Amino acid sequence: MSCDVLTIGLAGLGTVGSGFVHLLSENKEELRARTGCDIRLKSVAVRDTTRQRNLPDGVQLLNDPMQLATDPEIDVVIELMGGIETAKQLIARSLENGKQIITANKALLAEEGACLFRLAEEKKAALRYEASVAGGIPIVETLKESLTGNRINSLEGILNGTGNYILSEMTSKGRTFDAALADAQEKGYAEADPTLDIDGYDTAHKLVLLIRLAWGVDYPYTEMPIRGIRNLDRMDIEFAREFGYRIKLLGRAKMRNGQLEAGVFPTLVNHTYLLARVGGAFNAVRLEGNAVGSLFLHGLGAGSLPTASAVLGDLVSIARHNNRLNSGFYQQVLPKANILPPEQACSTYYMRFMVKDDPGVLRDLAGALSDQGVSIAQAIQKGQSEGAVPLVFMTHEASVQAVSKAVDNMRRADFLLAPAICYRVMG
Ligand SMILES: NC(=O)c1ccc[n+]([C@@H]2O[C@H](COP(=O)([O-])OP(=O)(O)OC[C@H]3O[C@@H](n4cnc5c(N)ncnc54)[C@H](OP(=O)(O)O)[C@@H]3O)[C@@H](O)[C@H]2O)c1
């Protein structure tokens, strides 16, 4: 790879790919000044080559991304297609052929990343992925480079803009989940199939990558407890507000006595915390290092130019021959994390029960909780009617196991008119 000219092959010209092509020409002079290289986009692969594309003169349009992997002129392959199989093949074949890689594909790296990182290590190649977590927020490099003088104690993030937009609309405008989701889809924030976003899987993909960067261990995606915000009830947003909290979809990880506790959950966050104030489609990451203390990064976690900004940052690093370790750790093949069994995790809880408005129900409910050692810190009882009334508790700290057992034992109680709702509260 000569540093006078760096030749790029781009796979994917959708939201992120077209932002990248735009920025490459808009910031051409700055990129040259920072790298000393002429960065030349040679070829772009898409699915449909018959569609009109906005590409600079001389750029070749291909419909087979594998041609990028075998083109000897191409130094860097940038994968912005998404999906698992073709993207994995493209990256593997490009690495085999001595190319450097940039990708924004968190699903691929979280689910199948281990073999690609191993191959990159073998080939002494860069496999860079700043855009894959929190879009324009430079959290990957921050963990990989700037914070390496720290031991990271914990991190938590709002890592999915679609989910955060839905929760923000429900909170600020009193919308139902369905109305807020439909609005997010209309504005282009949510996909036609929003499963990855609202069921928490996208947040979990990103959390797996952050855990690798923060602790140098692999927390298998398939073992992570994941719960999303689908069908979250507006009523819970209102009760949370009465207690002084906002509900956010958080990815969280914490090292406790050498064991890693992690997961994705809708979580009550005290309204005075910065995380509670992250609105709309924004993302944020908060982390705690043993030297730096608490750190908070906030910005656009998706979108054409913010995500392309992260891709370009990776490209500049490659052009500067920053031969940094891809994982951020000397040992590239990461050991499995020592995982705290999810049922042993402890938290304070928000719990809502829809019950018959009968005398003695509060006593029976409190009894069922206390039988499992779950004690109540605050309670709200609303309304008096013939139908179901909500009884809402904030608990003291309790284990997941104790809360699940208490809820399980209550399932057949005749005073309970709907399944219990339980959310963790951020301590
Ligand atoms: N969108 C964001 O804000 C964002 C933020 C962070 C990370 N990411 C990640 O960035 C990646 C790209 O996302 P995006 O939103 O830009 O996707 P997108 O808008 O759907 O664009 C995908 C592009 O890839 C092309 N493509 C897909 N499969 C292909 C195949 N088999 N062969 C050749 N071309 C193929 C498509 O071609 P056609 O144009 O012909 O359909 C399209 O140009 C994903 O991994 C995503 O998770 C996205």
The ligand as an SDF file (V2000), in Angstrom:
LIG
                    3D

 48 52  0  0  0  0  0  0  0  0999 V2000
  -28.0720    3.7210    8.5920 N   0  0  0  0  0  0  0  0  0  0  0  0
  -27.3800    4.1000    9.6520 C   0  0  0  0  0  0  0  0  0  0  0  0
  -27.5760    5.2010   10.1640 O   0  0  0  0  0  0  0  0  0  0  0  0
  -26.3080    3.2040   10.2210 C   0  0  0  0  0  0  0  0  0  0  0  0
  -25.6340    3.5950   11.4000 C   0  0  0  0  0  0  0  0  0  0  0  0
  -24.6120    2.7880   11.9100 C   0  0  0  0  0  0  0  0  0  0  0  0
  -24.3030    1.6050   11.2680 C   0  0  0  0  0  0  0  0  0  0  0  0
  -25.0010    1.2310   10.1370 N   0  0  0  0  0  0  0  0  0  0  0  0
  -24.6240   -0.0060    9.4780 C   0  0  0  0  0  0  0  0  0  0  0  0
  -24.1080    0.3160    8.1960 O   0  0  0  0  0  0  0  0  0  0  0  0
  -24.4060   -0.7110    7.2620 C   0  0  0  0  0  0  0  0  0  0  0  0
  -25.1510   -0.0980    6.0770 C   0  0  0  0  0  0  0  0  0  0  0  0
  -26.3620    0.4690    6.5320 O   0  0  0  0  0  0  0  0  0  0  0  0
  -27.2660    1.4170    5.5790 P   0  0  0  0  0  0  0  0  0  0  0  0
  -28.3040    1.9750    6.4560 O   0  0  0  0  0  0  0  0  0  0  0  0
  -26.4150    2.3150    4.7740 O   0  0  0  0  0  0  0  0  0  0  0  0
  -27.9300    0.3120    4.6240 O   0  0  0  0  0  0  0  0  0  0  0  0
  -28.8290    0.5760    3.3440 P   0  0  0  0  0  0  0  0  0  0  0  0
  -29.2580    1.9810    3.2470 O   0  0  0  0  0  0  0  0  0  0  0  0
  -29.8660   -0.5060    3.3240 O   0  0  0  0  0  0  0  0  0  0  0  0
  -27.8270    0.3000    2.1130 O   0  0  0  0  0  0  0  0  0  0  0  0
  -27.2740   -0.9530    1.8470 C   0  0  0  0  0  0  0  0  0  0  0  0
  -26.4570   -0.8640    0.5770 C   0  0  0  0  0  0  0  0  0  0  0  0
  -25.8010   -2.0970    0.3690 O   0  0  0  0  0  0  0  0  0  0  0  0
  -26.1000   -2.5990   -0.9230 C   0  0  0  0  0  0  0  0  0  0  0  0
  -26.1690   -4.0580   -0.8070 N   0  0  0  0  0  0  0  0  0  0  0  0
  -26.8710   -4.8130    0.0760 C   0  0  0  0  0  0  0  0  0  0  0  0
  -26.6600   -6.1130   -0.1340 N   0  0  0  0  0  0  0  0  0  0  0  0
  -25.8080   -6.1960   -1.1840 C   0  0  0  0  0  0  0  0  0  0  0  0
  -25.2230   -7.2760   -1.8980 C   0  0  0  0  0  0  0  0  0  0  0  0
  -25.4760   -8.5470   -1.5670 N   0  0  0  0  0  0  0  0  0  0  0  0
  -24.4060   -6.9910   -2.9210 N   0  0  0  0  0  0  0  0  0  0  0  0
  -24.1340   -5.7110   -3.2780 C   0  0  0  0  0  0  0  0  0  0  0  0
  -24.6620   -4.6420   -2.6400 N   0  0  0  0  0  0  0  0  0  0  0  0
  -25.4870   -4.8930   -1.6150 C   0  0  0  0  0  0  0  0  0  0  0  0
  -27.4290   -1.9990   -1.2950 C   0  0  0  0  0  0  0  0  0  0  0  0
  -27.5530   -1.9880   -2.7080 O   0  0  0  0  0  0  0  0  0  0  0  0
  -28.8150   -1.2910   -3.4560 P   0  0  0  0  0  0  0  0  0  0  0  0
  -28.5700    0.2100   -3.3100 O   0  0  0  0  0  0  0  0  0  0  0  0
  -28.7320   -1.7460   -4.8580 O   0  0  0  0  0  0  0  0  0  0  0  0
  -30.0250   -1.7610   -2.7090 O   0  0  0  0  0  0  0  0  0  0  0  0
  -27.2900   -0.6080   -0.6760 C   0  0  0  0  0  0  0  0  0  0  0  0
  -26.6110    0.2470   -1.5590 O   0  0  0  0  0  0  0  0  0  0  0  0
  -25.1950   -1.7530    8.0630 C   0  0  0  0  0  0  0  0  0  0  0  0
  -24.3210   -2.7370    8.5410 O   0  0  0  0  0  0  0  0  0  0  0  0
  -25.7690   -0.9530    9.2320 C   0  0  0  0  0  0  0  0  0  0  0  0
  -26.0260   -1.7590   10.3700 O   0  0  0  0  0  0  0  0  0  0  0  0
  -25.9850    2.0060    9.6260 C   0  0  0  0  0  0  0  0  0  0  0  0
  1  2  1  0
  2  3  2  0
  2  4  1  0
  4  5  1  0
  4 48  2  0
  5  6  2  0
  6  7  1  0
  7  8  2  0
  8  9  1  0
  8 48  1  0
  9 10  1  0
  9 46  1  0
 10 11  1  0
 11 12  1  0
 11 44  1  0
 12 13  1  0
 13 14  1  0
 14 15  2  0
 14 16  1  0
 14 17  1  0
 17 18  1  0
 18 19  2  0
 18 20  1  0
 18 21  1  0
 21 22  1  0
 22 23  1  0
 23 24  1  0
 23 42  1  0
 24 25  1  0
 25 26  1  0
 25 36  1  0
 26 27  1  0
 26 35  1  0
 27 28  2  0
 28 29  1  0
 29 30  1  0
 29 35  2  0
 30 31  1  0
 30 32  2  0
 32 33  1  0
 33 34  2  0
 34 35  1  0
 36 37  1  0
 36 42  1  0
 37 38  1  0
 38 39  2  0
 38 40  1  0
 38 41  1  0
 42 43  1  0
 44 45  1  0
 44 46  1  0
 46 47  1  0
M  CHG  2   8   1  16  -1
M  END
$$$$
